[in-house]
Amino acid sequence: MRFDVLTLFPEIFSGYLSQSLLKLAIDRGLVRVDLHNIRDWARSKHRNVDDRPFGGGPGMVLKPEPVVECVEAVQSQRDAEQPPGRLILLTPQGRRFDQRVAEELAQSDRLLLLCGRYEGFDQRVMDLLSPEEVSVGDFVLNGGEVAAMTIVDAVVRLLPGVLGDENSSIEDSFSRGNRLLEHAQYTRPREYRGLAVPDVLLNGNHPDIAEWRRQDSLRRTRDRRQDLLDSPAEEGSHEPPDADSK
Ligand code: 6GU
């Protein structure tokens, strides 16, 4: 899968790209991430990419020309028979990103992630390019870069061969309609500062362990995220949890 990240701050991504799981996926040829600096498409002598908003107001708006021309240049980097890839614009105004969206995006061969800064893009960027607008949550980031990394991170771990075990993302919280939070985990030592590991995890009885974990997941979900139990189960989801069990 190929990602193209279009940004004014490509350096923000370099540390992340050299990180273990993603670096491994890149080294194994499963993923490719190309960074593009929008400023390289600026026309003026001073290479400015933003300007004051018409009508007044605070902040700066990203000019349409460098953004549109950068996107078009990146989209044209393909063979004649290949589709241009999905264009995603990161903005707090977008469709909310979640595990279901990650699974959908993981089906794509190529994603173009367009990161904004300042007060946003000139409206003609959206009018001309019709990107899919995506937000990672109801809060405001200083730019789309951290959101783009969030999307790359969540999508890459769904690609076949990226995680050690092919199935290890399937049982994750929120995956394929799983609506339960993860159960608690313990490792050695058996006792630390007076806190002991639950006995059931030590006795090697795997049906008992599975049942304890299921109950712990239910308990946590009820305490922390009742909303997950209230919302209707998705198509293809696991059995709905037994709401009466303790
Ligand atoms: Cl995608 N961008 C920015 N700037 N802020 C956000 C966001 C994106 N998603 C949530 N907040």
Residues whose N, C-alpha, C, O or C-beta is under 5 A from the ligand:
A	BS01	6GU	L90 T91 P92 V134 S135 V136 G137 F139 V140 L141 N142 G143 G144 A147
